[in-house]
Amino acid sequence: MNVRWSKTALVELDEIFRYIAKRNRRAASSVVRRIEALTERLEQFPYSGRLTNETGARVVSVVRYPFVIFYAIDIPADEVVILHIRHTAQATALD
């Protein structure tokens, strides 16, 4: 499956990077690389994330960092769609 990022998820990833980079640019790059690596893994293992309360949405934790990746599987398009990247302290509803 291909991975496609929603505009919202791309904005959130950029915000995460900018926030962390204010304090430590190297750490910000590490976090973003880890998130990107996990999304790439979803190409091969799209069902590896656990189901959420939101219909059709799954979530995978970013191990070592306090973030989660929300995504959906679009079978007809053969895509994994990255919906949101959230800090674990944020609300988990997919609004």
PDB file of N, CA, C and O in Angstrom:
ATOM      1  N   MET A   1       0.837  -1.188   0.000  1.00  0.00           N
ATOM      2  CA  MET A   1       0.000   0.000   0.000  1.00  0.00           C
ATOM      3  C   MET A   1       0.876   1.243   0.000  1.00  0.00           C
ATOM      4  O   MET A   1       1.974   1.256   0.556  1.00  0.00           O
ATOM      5  N   ASN A   2       0.371   2.264  -0.625  1.00  0.00           N
ATOM      6  CA  ASN A   2       1.039   3.560  -0.591  1.00  0.00           C
ATOM      7  C   ASN A   2       0.602   4.311   0.657  1.00  0.00           C
ATOM      8  O   ASN A   2      -0.466   4.052   1.211  1.00  0.00           O
ATOM      9  N   VAL A   3       1.435   5.239   1.087  1.00  0.00           N
ATOM     10  CA  VAL A   3       1.093   6.099   2.217  1.00  0.00           C
ATOM     11  C   VAL A   3       0.844   7.498   1.679  1.00  0.00           C
ATOM     12  O   VAL A   3       1.650   8.046   0.927  1.00  0.00           O
ATOM     13  N   ARG A   4      -0.296   8.067   2.082  1.00  0.00           N
ATOM     14  CA  ARG A   4      -0.628   9.438   1.698  1.00  0.00           C
ATOM     15  C   ARG A   4      -0.887  10.228   2.973  1.00  0.00           C
ATOM     16  O   ARG A   4      -1.617   9.776   3.856  1.00  0.00           O
ATOM     17  N   TRP A   5      -0.295  11.392   3.063  1.00  0.00           N
ATOM     18  CA  TRP A   5      -0.461  12.256   4.225  1.00  0.00           C
ATOM     19  C   TRP A   5      -1.576  13.256   3.962  1.00  0.00           C
ATOM     20  O   TRP A   5      -1.611  13.875   2.898  1.00  0.00           O
ATOM     21  N   SER A   6      -2.485  13.422   4.912  1.00  0.00           N
ATOM     22  CA  SER A   6      -3.484  14.482   4.805  1.00  0.00           C
ATOM     23  C   SER A   6      -2.786  15.818   5.034  1.00  0.00           C
ATOM     24  O   SER A   6      -1.721  15.877   5.648  1.00  0.00           O
ATOM     25  N   LYS A   7      -3.392  16.878   4.537  1.00  0.00           N
ATOM     26  CA  LYS A   7      -2.826  18.218   4.764  1.00  0.00           C
ATOM     27  C   LYS A   7      -2.729  18.509   6.253  1.00  0.00           C
ATOM     28  O   LYS A   7      -1.761  19.111   6.717  1.00  0.00           O
ATOM     29  N   THR A   8      -3.738  18.079   6.995  1.00  0.00           N
ATOM     30  CA  THR A   8      -3.749  18.290   8.443  1.00  0.00           C
ATOM     31  C   THR A   8      -2.552  17.614   9.105  1.00  0.00           C
ATOM     32  O   THR A   8      -1.881  18.218   9.942  1.00  0.00           O
ATOM     33  N   ALA A   9      -2.285  16.376   8.739  1.00  0.00           N
ATOM     34  CA  ALA A   9      -1.163  15.643   9.332  1.00  0.00           C
ATOM     35  C   ALA A   9       0.173  16.292   8.990  1.00  0.00           C
ATOM     36  O   ALA A   9       1.072  16.344   9.829  1.00  0.00           O
ATOM     37  N   LEU A  10       0.306  16.788   7.761  1.00  0.00           N
ATOM     38  CA  LEU A  10       1.546  17.464   7.370  1.00  0.00           C
ATOM     39  C   LEU A  10       1.754  18.738   8.179  1.00  0.00           C
ATOM     40  O   LEU A  10       2.873  19.035   8.596  1.00  0.00           O
ATOM     41  N   VAL A  11       0.686  19.487   8.403  1.00  0.00           N
ATOM     42  CA  VAL A  11       0.778  20.700   9.222  1.00  0.00           C
ATOM     43  C   VAL A  11       1.162  20.325  10.649  1.00  0.00           C
ATOM     44  O   VAL A  11       2.019  20.969  11.254  1.00  0.00           O
ATOM     45  N   GLU A  12       0.535  19.292  11.184  1.00  0.00           N
ATOM     46  CA  GLU A  12       0.842  18.865  12.554  1.00  0.00           C
ATOM     47  C   GLU A  12       2.295  18.417  12.682  1.00  0.00           C
ATOM     48  O   GLU A  12       2.951  18.731  13.675  1.00  0.00           O
ATOM     49  N   LEU A  13       2.803  17.691  11.694  1.00  0.00           N
ATOM     50  CA  LEU A  13       4.197  17.251  11.731  1.00  0.00           C
ATOM     51  C   LEU A  13       5.137  18.450  11.710  1.00  0.00           C
ATOM     52  O   LEU A  13       6.135  18.473  12.432  1.00  0.00           O
ATOM     53  N   ASP A  14       4.823  19.439  10.890  1.00  0.00           N
ATOM     54  CA  ASP A  14       5.630  20.655  10.839  1.00  0.00           C
ATOM     55  C   ASP A  14       5.584  21.404  12.174  1.00  0.00           C
ATOM     56  O   ASP A  14       6.603  21.917  12.637  1.00  0.00           O
ATOM     57  N   GLU A  15       4.413  21.465  12.782  1.00  0.00           N
ATOM     58  CA  GLU A  15       4.290  22.136  14.084  1.00  0.00           C
ATOM     59  C   GLU A  15       5.088  21.410  15.156  1.00  0.00           C
ATOM     60  O   GLU A  15       5.722  22.047  15.997  1.00  0.00           O
ATOM     61  N   ILE A  16       5.062  20.097  15.131  1.00  0.00           N
ATOM     62  CA  ILE A  16       5.851  19.315  16.085  1.00  0.00           C
ATOM     63  C   ILE A  16       7.329  19.633  15.917  1.00  0.00           C
ATOM     64  O   ILE A  16       8.036  19.884  16.892  1.00  0.00           O
ATOM     65  N   PHE A  17       7.789  19.620  14.665  1.00  0.00           N
ATOM     66  CA  PHE A  17       9.191  19.910  14.403  1.00  0.00           C
ATOM     67  C   PHE A  17       9.563  21.310  14.900  1.00  0.00           C
ATOM     68  O   PHE A  17      10.556  21.479  15.608  1.00  0.00           O
ATOM     69  N   ARG A  18       8.765  22.304  14.527  1.00  0.00           N
ATOM     70  CA  ARG A  18       9.093  23.690  14.906  1.00  0.00           C
ATOM     71  C   ARG A  18       9.110  23.869  16.422  1.00  0.00           C
ATOM     72  O   ARG A  18       9.975  24.563  16.956  1.00  0.00           O
ATOM     73  N   TYR A  19       8.159  23.245  17.115  1.00  0.00           N
ATOM     74  CA  TYR A  19       8.091  23.380  18.566  1.00  0.00           C
ATOM     75  C   TYR A  19       9.337  22.792  19.231  1.00  0.00           C
ATOM     76  O   TYR A  19       9.949  23.434  20.084  1.00  0.00           O
ATOM     77  N   ILE A  20       9.706  21.587  18.844  1.00  0.00           N
ATOM     78  CA  ILE A  20      10.876  20.935  19.447  1.00  0.00           C
ATOM     79  C   ILE A  20      12.162  21.626  19.017  1.00  0.00           C
ATOM     80  O   ILE A  20      13.091  21.755  19.815  1.00  0.00           O
ATOM     81  N   ALA A  21      12.227  22.072  17.763  1.00  0.00           N
ATOM     82  CA  ALA A  21      13.445  22.700  17.229  1.00  0.00           C
ATOM     83  C   ALA A  21      13.801  23.997  17.952  1.00  0.00           C
ATOM     84  O   ALA A  21      14.968  24.389  17.968  1.00  0.00           O
ATOM     85  N   LYS A  22      12.822  24.665  18.548  1.00  0.00           N
ATOM     86  CA  LYS A  22      13.116  25.880  19.321  1.00  0.00           C
ATOM     87  C   LYS A  22      14.079  25.576  20.461  1.00  0.00           C
ATOM     88  O   LYS A  22      14.856  26.437  20.874  1.00  0.00           O
ATOM     89  N   ARG A  23      14.023  24.351  20.964  1.00  0.00           N
ATOM     90  CA  ARG A  23      14.858  23.950  22.085  1.00  0.00           C
ATOM     91  C   ARG A  23      16.050  23.093  21.649  1.00  0.00           C
ATOM     92  O   ARG A  23      17.150  23.201  22.191  1.00  0.00           O
ATOM     93  N   ASN A  24      15.791  22.227  20.640  1.00  0.00           N
ATOM     94  CA  ASN A  24      16.840  21.301  20.231  1.00  0.00           C
ATOM     95  C   ASN A  24      16.551  20.810  18.808  1.00  0.00           C
ATOM     96  O   ASN A  24      15.699  19.944  18.611  1.00  0.00           O
ATOM     97  N   ARG A  25      17.246  21.352  17.836  1.00  0.00           N
ATOM     98  CA  ARG A  25      16.992  21.016  16.437  1.00  0.00           C
ATOM     99  C   ARG A  25      17.295  19.534  16.143  1.00  0.00           C
ATOM    100  O   ARG A  25      16.575  18.897  15.374  1.00  0.00           O
ATOM    101  N   ARG A  26      18.328  19.004  16.737  1.00  0.00           N
ATOM    102  CA  ARG A  26      18.685  17.598  16.519  1.00  0.00           C
ATOM    103  C   ARG A  26      17.575  16.682  17.038  1.00  0.00           C
ATOM    104  O   ARG A  26      17.214  15.705  16.381  1.00  0.00           O
ATOM    105  N   ALA A  27      17.046  16.994  18.198  1.00  0.00           N
ATOM    106  CA  ALA A  27      15.946  16.194  18.755  1.00  0.00           C
ATOM    107  C   ALA A  27      14.715  16.286  17.865  1.00  0.00           C
ATOM    108  O   ALA A  27      14.029  15.286  17.650  1.00  0.00           O
ATOM    109  N   ALA A  28      14.432  17.459  17.354  1.00  0.00           N
ATOM    110  CA  ALA A  28      13.285  17.642  16.464  1.00  0.00           C
ATOM    111  C   ALA A  28      13.430  16.773  15.221  1.00  0.00           C
ATOM    112  O   ALA A  28      12.469  16.141  14.782  1.00  0.00           O
ATOM    113  N   SER A  29      14.622  16.744  14.661  1.00  0.00           N
ATOM    114  CA  SER A  29      14.872  15.903  13.481  1.00  0.00           C
ATOM    115  C   SER A  29      14.702  14.427  13.812  1.00  0.00           C
ATOM    116  O   SER A  29      14.170  13.671  12.999  1.00  0.00           O
ATOM    117  N   SER A  30      15.141  14.010  14.983  1.00  0.00           N
ATOM    118  CA  SER A  30      15.003  12.611  15.396  1.00  0.00           C
ATOM    119  C   SER A  30      13.540  12.212  15.533  1.00  0.00           C
ATOM    120  O   SER A  30      13.147  11.127  15.104  1.00  0.00           O
ATOM    121  N   VAL A  31      12.742  13.077  16.124  1.00  0.00           N
ATOM    122  CA  VAL A  31      11.323  12.789  16.298  1.00  0.00           C
ATOM    123  C   VAL A  31      10.642  12.659  14.941  1.00  0.00           C
ATOM    124  O   VAL A  31       9.890  11.713  14.708  1.00  0.00           O
ATOM    125  N   VAL A  32      10.904  13.601  14.054  1.00  0.00           N
ATOM    126  CA  VAL A  32      10.281  13.578  12.732  1.00  0.00           C
ATOM    127  C   VAL A  32      10.729  12.344  11.946  1.00  0.00           C
ATOM    128  O   VAL A  32       9.912  11.704  11.283  1.00  0.00           O
ATOM    129  N   ARG A  33      12.010  12.009  12.014  1.00  0.00           N
ATOM    130  CA  ARG A  33      12.491  10.803  11.323  1.00  0.00           C
ATOM    131  C   ARG A  33      11.800   9.548  11.847  1.00  0.00           C
ATOM    132  O   ARG A  33      11.455   8.657  11.070  1.00  0.00           O
ATOM    133  N   ARG A  34      11.598   9.475  13.155  1.00  0.00           N
ATOM    134  CA  ARG A  34      10.943   8.308  13.741  1.00  0.00           C
ATOM    135  C   ARG A  34       9.486   8.208  13.275  1.00  0.00           C
ATOM    136  O   ARG A  34       9.007   7.124  12.941  1.00  0.00           O
ATOM    137  N   ILE A  35       8.798   9.330  13.258  1.00  0.00           N
ATOM    138  CA  ILE A  35       7.411   9.356  12.789  1.00  0.00           C
ATOM    139  C   ILE A  35       7.351   8.927  11.325  1.00  0.00           C
ATOM    140  O   ILE A  35       6.504   8.117  10.948  1.00  0.00           O
ATOM    141  N   GLU A  36       8.239   9.462  10.509  1.00  0.00           N
ATOM    142  CA  GLU A  36       8.264   9.100   9.088  1.00  0.00           C
ATOM    143  C   GLU A  36       8.580   7.615   8.895  1.00  0.00           C
ATOM    144  O   GLU A  36       7.998   6.967   8.025  1.00  0.00           O
ATOM    145  N   ALA A  37       9.488   7.080   9.692  1.00  0.00           N
ATOM    146  CA  ALA A  37       9.834   5.653   9.580  1.00  0.00           C
ATOM    147  C   ALA A  37       8.632   4.773   9.921  1.00  0.00           C
ATOM    148  O   ALA A  37       8.396   3.755   9.270  1.00  0.00           O
ATOM    149  N   LEU A  38       7.888   5.165  10.931  1.00  0.00           N
ATOM    150  CA  LEU A  38       6.702   4.382  11.292  1.00  0.00           C
ATOM    151  C   LEU A  38       5.645   4.436  10.201  1.00  0.00           C
ATOM    152  O   LEU A  38       4.989   3.433   9.922  1.00  0.00           O
ATOM    153  N   THR A  39       5.478   5.586   9.589  1.00  0.00           N
ATOM    154  CA  THR A  39       4.488   5.670   8.505  1.00  0.00           C
ATOM    155  C   THR A  39       4.927   4.843   7.306  1.00  0.00           C
ATOM    156  O   THR A  39       4.090   4.258   6.619  1.00  0.00           O
ATOM    157  N   GLU A  40       6.223   4.787   7.049  1.00  0.00           N
ATOM    158  CA  GLU A  40       6.731   3.953   5.956  1.00  0.00           C
ATOM    159  C   GLU A  40       6.489   2.469   6.266  1.00  0.00           C
ATOM    160  O   GLU A  40       6.204   1.684   5.362  1.00  0.00           O
ATOM    161  N   ARG A  41       6.600   2.098   7.513  1.00  0.00           N
ATOM    162  CA  ARG A  41       6.345   0.708   7.912  1.00  0.00           C
ATOM    163  C   ARG A  41       4.893   0.315   7.641  1.00  0.00           C
ATOM    164  O   ARG A  41       4.592  -0.851   7.384  1.00  0.00           O
ATOM    165  N   LEU A  42       4.006   1.297   7.701  1.00  0.00           N
ATOM    166  CA  LEU A  42       2.591   1.023   7.446  1.00  0.00           C
ATOM    167  C   LEU A  42       2.335   0.605   5.996  1.00  0.00           C
ATOM    168  O   LEU A  42       1.307  -0.003   5.699  1.00  0.00           O
ATOM    169  N   GLU A  43       3.257   0.926   5.103  1.00  0.00           N
ATOM    170  CA  GLU A  43       3.131   0.463   3.714  1.00  0.00           C
ATOM    171  C   GLU A  43       3.076  -1.065   3.675  1.00  0.00           C
ATOM    172  O   GLU A  43       2.283  -1.644   2.932  1.00  0.00           O
ATOM    173  N   GLN A  44       3.907  -1.702   4.465  1.00  0.00           N
ATOM    174  CA  GLN A  44       3.992  -3.156   4.492  1.00  0.00           C
ATOM    175  C   GLN A  44       3.043  -3.794   5.507  1.00  0.00           C
ATOM    176  O   GLN A  44       2.568  -4.911   5.302  1.00  0.00           O
ATOM    177  N   PHE A  45       2.774  -3.090   6.586  1.00  0.00           N
ATOM    178  CA  PHE A  45       1.962  -3.638   7.672  1.00  0.00           C
ATOM    179  C   PHE A  45       0.839  -2.670   8.043  1.00  0.00           C
ATOM    180  O   PHE A  45       0.835  -2.134   9.151  1.00  0.00           O
ATOM    181  N   PRO A  46      -0.099  -2.441   7.149  1.00  0.00           N
ATOM    182  CA  PRO A  46      -1.136  -1.434   7.393  1.00  0.00           C
ATOM    183  C   PRO A  46      -2.065  -1.757   8.569  1.00  0.00           C
ATOM    184  O   PRO A  46      -2.685  -0.852   9.127  1.00  0.00           O
ATOM    185  N   TYR A  47      -2.166  -3.008   8.944  1.00  0.00           N
ATOM    186  CA  TYR A  47      -3.058  -3.382  10.043  1.00  0.00           C
ATOM    187  C   TYR A  47      -2.321  -3.492  11.376  1.00  0.00           C
ATOM    188  O   TYR A  47      -2.865  -4.035  12.338  1.00  0.00           O
ATOM    189  N   SER A  48      -1.097  -2.987  11.445  1.00  0.00           N
ATOM    190  CA  SER A  48      -0.319  -3.111  12.676  1.00  0.00           C
ATOM    191  C   SER A  48      -0.807  -2.190  13.789  1.00  0.00           C
ATOM    192  O   SER A  48      -0.564  -2.467  14.963  1.00  0.00           O
ATOM    193  N   GLY A  49      -1.479  -1.119  13.449  1.00  0.00           N
ATOM    194  CA  GLY A  49      -2.018  -0.219  14.470  1.00  0.00           C
ATOM    195  C   GLY A  49      -3.301  -0.772  15.060  1.00  0.00           C
ATOM    196  O   GLY A  49      -3.982  -1.594  14.447  1.00  0.00           O
ATOM    197  N   ARG A  50      -3.615  -0.316  16.240  1.00  0.00           N
ATOM    198  CA  ARG A  50      -4.843  -0.787  16.887  1.00  0.00           C
ATOM    199  C   ARG A  50      -6.023   0.073  16.452  1.00  0.00           C
ATOM    200  O   ARG A  50      -5.864   1.242  16.101  1.00  0.00           O
ATOM    201  N   LEU A  51      -7.194  -0.519  16.483  1.00  0.00           N
ATOM    202  CA  LEU A  51      -8.418   0.208  16.149  1.00  0.00           C
ATOM    203  C   LEU A  51      -8.719   1.244  17.223  1.00  0.00           C
ATOM    204  O   LEU A  51      -8.357   1.066  18.386  1.00  0.00           O
ATOM    205  N   THR A  52      -9.381   2.321  16.830  1.00  0.00           N
ATOM    206  CA  THR A  52      -9.801   3.357  17.769  1.00  0.00           C
ATOM    207  C   THR A  52     -11.319   3.344  17.862  1.00  0.00           C
ATOM    208  O   THR A  52     -11.980   2.524  17.224  1.00  0.00           O
ATOM    209  N   ASN A  53     -11.863   4.243  18.648  1.00  0.00           N
ATOM    210  CA  ASN A  53     -13.315   4.378  18.758  1.00  0.00           C
ATOM    211  C   ASN A  53     -13.913   5.041  17.521  1.00  0.00           C
ATOM    212  O   ASN A  53     -15.122   4.962  17.300  1.00  0.00           O
ATOM    213  N   GLU A  54     -13.088   5.687  16.723  1.00  0.00           N
ATOM    214  CA  GLU A  54     -13.541   6.339  15.496  1.00  0.00           C
ATOM    215  C   GLU A  54     -13.625   5.283  14.389  1.00  0.00           C
ATOM    216  O   GLU A  54     -12.674   4.532  14.175  1.00  0.00           O
ATOM    217  N   THR A  55     -14.736   5.228  13.702  1.00  0.00           N
ATOM    218  CA  THR A  55     -14.930   4.237  12.648  1.00  0.00           C
ATOM    219  C   THR A  55     -13.849   4.345  11.576  1.00  0.00           C
ATOM    220  O   THR A  55     -13.631   5.412  11.003  1.00  0.00           O
ATOM    221  N   GLY A  56     -13.178   3.230  11.315  1.00  0.00           N
ATOM    222  CA  GLY A  56     -12.176   3.167  10.261  1.00  0.00           C
ATOM    223  C   GLY A  56     -10.816   3.726  10.609  1.00  0.00           C
ATOM    224  O   GLY A  56      -9.899   3.662   9.790  1.00  0.00           O
ATOM    225  N   ALA A  57     -10.659   4.274  11.802  1.00  0.00           N
ATOM    226  CA  ALA A  57      -9.375   4.871  12.185  1.00  0.00           C
ATOM    227  C   ALA A  57      -8.567   3.908  13.042  1.00  0.00           C
ATOM    228  O   ALA A  57      -9.104   3.177  13.875  1.00  0.00           O
ATOM    229  N   ARG A  58      -7.270   3.932  12.811  1.00  0.00           N
ATOM    230  CA  ARG A  58      -6.321   3.136  13.588  1.00  0.00           C
ATOM    231  C   ARG A  58      -5.282   4.080  14.168  1.00  0.00           C
ATOM    232  O   ARG A  58      -5.159   5.227  13.740  1.00  0.00           O
ATOM    233  N   VAL A  59      -4.543   3.589  15.138  1.00  0.00           N
ATOM    234  CA  VAL A  59      -3.516   4.407  15.771  1.00  0.00           C
ATOM    235  C   VAL A  59      -2.289   3.540  16.050  1.00  0.00           C
ATOM    236  O   VAL A  59      -2.399   2.363  16.394  1.00  0.00           O
ATOM    237  N   VAL A  60      -1.139   4.149  15.895  1.00  0.00           N
ATOM    238  CA  VAL A  60       0.119   3.488  16.231  1.00  0.00           C
ATOM    239  C   VAL A  60       0.927   4.466  17.083  1.00  0.00           C
ATOM    240  O   VAL A  60       0.979   5.660  16.791  1.00  0.00           O
ATOM    241  N   SER A  61       1.550   3.951  18.128  1.00  0.00           N
ATOM    242  CA  SER A  61       2.357   4.779  19.022  1.00  0.00           C
ATOM    243  C   SER A  61       3.750   4.987  18.447  1.00  0.00           C
ATOM    244  O   SER A  61       4.315   4.104  17.802  1.00  0.00           O
ATOM    245  N   VAL A  62       4.282   6.157  18.694  1.00  0.00           N
ATOM    246  CA  VAL A  62       5.648   6.467  18.290  1.00  0.00           C
ATOM    247  C   VAL A  62       6.525   6.131  19.499  1.00  0.00           C
ATOM    248  O   VAL A  62       6.694   6.943  20.409  1.00  0.00           O
ATOM    249  N   VAL A  63       7.068   4.935  19.486  1.00  0.00           N
ATOM    250  CA  VAL A  63       7.859   4.455  20.615  1.00  0.00           C
ATOM    251  C   VAL A  63       9.051   5.388  20.853  1.00  0.00           C
ATOM    252  O   VAL A  63       9.686   5.857  19.908  1.00  0.00           O
ATOM    253  N   ARG A  64       9.340   5.644  22.122  1.00  0.00           N
ATOM    254  CA  ARG A  64      10.388   6.540  22.598  1.00  0.00           C
ATOM    255  C   ARG A  64       9.964   7.998  22.622  1.00  0.00           C
ATOM    256  O   ARG A  64      10.638   8.818  23.245  1.00  0.00           O
ATOM    257  N   TYR A  65       8.873   8.343  21.967  1.00  0.00           N
ATOM    258  CA  TYR A  65       8.406   9.728  21.943  1.00  0.00           C
ATOM    259  C   TYR A  65       6.912   9.750  22.264  1.00  0.00           C
ATOM    260  O   TYR A  65       6.201   8.792  21.961  1.00  0.00           O
ATOM    261  N   PRO A  66       6.432  10.835  22.873  1.00  0.00           N
ATOM    262  CA  PRO A  66       5.030  10.872  23.304  1.00  0.00           C
ATOM    263  C   PRO A  66       4.057  11.304  22.201  1.00  0.00           C
ATOM    264  O   PRO A  66       3.298  12.258  22.373  1.00  0.00           O
ATOM    265  N   PHE A  67       4.087  10.599  21.077  1.00  0.00           N
ATOM    266  CA  PHE A  67       3.209  10.920  19.963  1.00  0.00           C
ATOM    267  C   PHE A  67       2.508   9.665  19.465  1.00  0.00           C
ATOM    268  O   PHE A  67       2.997   8.548  19.638  1.00  0.00           O
ATOM    269  N   VAL A  68       1.356   9.873  18.845  1.00  0.00           N
ATOM    270  CA  VAL A  68       0.625   8.791  18.201  1.00  0.00           C
ATOM    271  C   VAL A  68       0.256   9.234  16.792  1.00  0.00           C
ATOM    272  O   VAL A  68       0.052  10.417  16.523  1.00  0.00           O
ATOM    273  N   ILE A  69       0.179   8.258  15.909  1.00  0.00           N
ATOM    274  CA  ILE A  69      -0.161   8.502  14.510  1.00  0.00           C
ATOM    275  C   ILE A  69      -1.530   7.882  14.262  1.00  0.00           C
ATOM    276  O   ILE A  69      -1.718   6.676  14.422  1.00  0.00           O
ATOM    277  N   PHE A  70      -2.479   8.718  13.872  1.00  0.00           N
ATOM    278  CA  PHE A  70      -3.805   8.237  13.507  1.00  0.00           C
ATOM    279  C   PHE A  70      -3.850   8.075  11.996  1.00  0.00           C
ATOM    280  O   PHE A  70      -3.395   8.944  11.252  1.00  0.00           O
ATOM    281  N   TYR A  71      -4.403   6.953  11.552  1.00  0.00           N
ATOM    282  CA  TYR A  71      -4.462   6.708  10.108  1.00  0.00           C
ATOM    283  C   TYR A  71      -5.679   5.873   9.754  1.00  0.00           C
ATOM    284  O   TYR A  71      -6.314   5.273  10.621  1.00  0.00           O
ATOM    285  N   ALA A  72      -5.990   5.846   8.480  1.00  0.00           N
ATOM    286  CA  ALA A  72      -7.092   5.031   7.964  1.00  0.00           C
ATOM    287  C   ALA A  72      -6.568   4.242   6.775  1.00  0.00           C
ATOM    288  O   ALA A  72      -5.613   4.650   6.113  1.00  0.00           O
ATOM    289  N   ILE A  73      -7.197   3.122   6.518  1.00  0.00           N
ATOM    290  CA  ILE A  73      -6.830   2.289   5.375  1.00  0.00           C
ATOM    291  C   ILE A  73      -7.913   2.446   4.323  1.00  0.00           C
ATOM    292  O   ILE A  73      -9.088   2.177   4.571  1.00  0.00           O
ATOM    293  N   ASP A  74      -7.496   2.887   3.146  1.00  0.00           N
ATOM    294  CA  ASP A  74      -8.412   3.037   2.005  1.00  0.00           C
ATOM    295  C   ASP A  74      -8.124   1.883   1.059  1.00  0.00           C
ATOM    296  O   ASP A  74      -7.243   1.974   0.204  1.00  0.00           O
ATOM    297  N   ILE A  75      -8.872   0.800   1.217  1.00  0.00           N
ATOM    298  CA  ILE A  75      -8.622  -0.415   0.428  1.00  0.00           C
ATOM    299  C   ILE A  75      -8.791  -0.179  -1.070  1.00  0.00           C
ATOM    300  O   ILE A  75      -7.920  -0.584  -1.839  1.00  0.00           O
ATOM    301  N   PRO A  76      -9.893   0.469  -1.525  1.00  0.00           N
ATOM    302  CA  PRO A  76     -10.042   0.674  -2.978  1.00  0.00           C
ATOM    303  C   PRO A  76      -8.883   1.463  -3.601  1.00  0.00           C
ATOM    304  O   PRO A  76      -8.485   1.195  -4.735  1.00  0.00           O
ATOM    305  N   ALA A  77      -8.350   2.428  -2.860  1.00  0.00           N
ATOM    306  CA  ALA A  77      -7.236   3.233  -3.375  1.00  0.00           C
ATOM    307  C   ALA A  77      -5.878   2.589  -3.086  1.00  0.00           C
ATOM    308  O   ALA A  77      -4.850   3.080  -3.550  1.00  0.00           O
ATOM    309  N   ASP A  78      -5.869   1.487  -2.317  1.00  0.00           N
ATOM    310  CA  ASP A  78      -4.638   0.817  -1.916  1.00  0.00           C
ATOM    311  C   ASP A  78      -3.707   1.794  -1.191  1.00  0.00           C
ATOM    312  O   ASP A  78      -2.514   1.880  -1.481  1.00  0.00           O
ATOM    313  N   GLU A  79      -4.301   2.533  -0.232  1.00  0.00           N
ATOM    314  CA  GLU A  79      -3.562   3.562   0.488  1.00  0.00           C
ATOM    315  C   GLU A  79      -3.763   3.472   1.995  1.00  0.00           C
ATOM    316  O   GLU A  79      -4.797   3.027   2.492  1.00  0.00           O
ATOM    317  N   VAL A  80      -2.742   3.909   2.683  1.00  0.00           N
ATOM    318  CA  VAL A  80      -2.826   4.219   4.099  1.00  0.00           C
ATOM    319  C   VAL A  80      -2.819   5.742   4.151  1.00  0.00           C
ATOM    320  O   VAL A  80      -1.901   6.380   3.636  1.00  0.00           O
ATOM    321  N   VAL A  81      -3.833   6.318   4.769  1.00  0.00           N
ATOM    322  CA  VAL A  81      -3.951   7.775   4.836  1.00  0.00           C
ATOM    323  C   VAL A  81      -3.616   8.225   6.253  1.00  0.00           C
ATOM    324  O   VAL A  81      -4.302   7.857   7.207  1.00  0.00           O
ATOM    325  N   ILE A  82      -2.565   9.016   6.385  1.00  0.00           N
ATOM    326  CA  ILE A  82      -2.171   9.546   7.687  1.00  0.00           C
ATOM    327  C   ILE A  82      -3.101  10.719   7.984  1.00  0.00           C
ATOM    328  O   ILE A  82      -3.121  11.713   7.257  1.00  0.00           O
ATOM    329  N   LEU A  83      -3.862  10.589   9.051  1.00  0.00           N
ATOM    330  CA  LEU A  83      -4.884  11.582   9.385  1.00  0.00           C
ATOM    331  C   LEU A  83      -4.371  12.658  10.330  1.00  0.00           C
ATOM    332  O   LEU A  83      -4.570  13.850  10.097  1.00  0.00           O
ATOM    333  N   HIS A  84      -3.707  12.228  11.401  1.00  0.00           N
ATOM    334  CA  HIS A  84      -3.242  13.148  12.445  1.00  0.00           C
ATOM    335  C   HIS A  84      -1.986  12.605  13.097  1.00  0.00           C
ATOM    336  O   HIS A  84      -1.758  11.397  13.146  1.00  0.00           O
ATOM    337  N   ILE A  85      -1.179  13.526  13.595  1.00  0.00           N
ATOM    338  CA  ILE A  85      -0.054  13.194  14.473  1.00  0.00           C
ATOM    339  C   ILE A  85      -0.326  13.987  15.743  1.00  0.00           C
ATOM    340  O   ILE A  85      -0.374  15.216  15.715  1.00  0.00           O
ATOM    341  N   ARG A  86      -0.501  13.288  16.844  1.00  0.00           N
ATOM    342  CA  ARG A  86      -0.873  13.971  18.083  1.00  0.00           C
ATOM    343  C   ARG A  86       0.078  13.620  19.222  1.00  0.00           C
ATOM    344  O   ARG A  86       0.597  12.507  19.303  1.00  0.00           O
ATOM    345  N   HIS A  87       0.292  14.596  20.094  1.00  0.00           N
ATOM    346  CA  HIS A  87       0.987  14.353  21.348  1.00  0.00           C
ATOM    347  C   HIS A  87       0.037  13.552  22.221  1.00  0.00           C
ATOM    348  O   HIS A  87      -1.175  13.767  22.175  1.00  0.00           O
ATOM    349  N   THR A  88       0.563  12.643  23.008  1.00  0.00           N
ATOM    350  CA  THR A  88      -0.296  11.783  23.818  1.00  0.00           C
ATOM    351  C   THR A  88      -1.088  12.565  24.870  1.00  0.00           C
ATOM    352  O   THR A  88      -2.086  12.060  25.383  1.00  0.00           O
ATOM    353  N   ALA A  89      -0.663  13.783  25.197  1.00  0.00           N
ATOM    354  CA  ALA A  89      -1.406  14.598  26.150  1.00  0.00           C
ATOM    355  C   ALA A  89      -2.600  15.298  25.499  1.00  0.00           C
ATOM    356  O   ALA A  89      -3.459  15.833  26.200  1.00  0.00           O
ATOM    357  N   GLN A  90      -2.659  15.300  24.164  1.00  0.00           N
ATOM    358  CA  GLN A  90      -3.778  15.936  23.463  1.00  0.00           C
ATOM    359  C   GLN A  90      -5.006  15.030  23.464  1.00  0.00           C
ATOM    360  O   GLN A  90      -4.910  13.823  23.687  1.00  0.00           O
ATOM    361  N   ALA A  91      -6.147  15.637  23.210  1.00  0.00           N
ATOM    362  CA  ALA A  91      -7.377  14.854  23.071  1.00  0.00           C
ATOM    363  C   ALA A  91      -7.201  13.879  21.930  1.00  0.00           C
ATOM    364  O   ALA A  91      -6.546  14.197  20.936  1.00  0.00           O
ATOM    365  N   THR A  92      -7.774  12.700  22.056  1.00  0.00           N
ATOM    366  CA  THR A  92      -7.599  11.674  21.025  1.00  0.00           C
ATOM    367  C   THR A  92      -8.742  11.638  20.018  1.00  0.00           C
ATOM    368  O   THR A  92      -8.707  10.840  19.082  1.00  0.00           O
ATOM    369  N   ALA A  93      -9.743  12.477  20.189  1.00  0.00           N
ATOM    370  CA  ALA A  93     -10.830  12.498  19.203  1.00  0.00           C
ATOM    371  C   ALA A  93     -10.299  13.036  17.882  1.00  0.00           C
ATOM    372  O   ALA A  93      -9.474  13.949  17.855  1.00  0.00           O
ATOM    373  N   LEU A  94     -10.770  12.470  16.811  1.00  0.00           N
ATOM    374  CA  LEU A  94     -10.301  12.878  15.487  1.00  0.00           C
ATOM    375  C   LEU A  94     -11.180  13.970  14.917  1.00  0.00           C
ATOM    376  O   LEU A  94     -11.977  13.724  14.011  1.00  0.00           O
ATOM    377  N   ASP A  95     -11.043  15.151  15.432  1.00  0.00           N
ATOM    378  CA  ASP A  95     -11.860  16.259  14.950  1.00  0.00           C
ATOM    379  C   ASP A  95     -11.201  17.009  13.832  1.00  0.00           C
ATOM    380  O   ASP A  95     -11.767  17.974  13.318  1.00  0.00           O
TER     381      ASP A  95
END
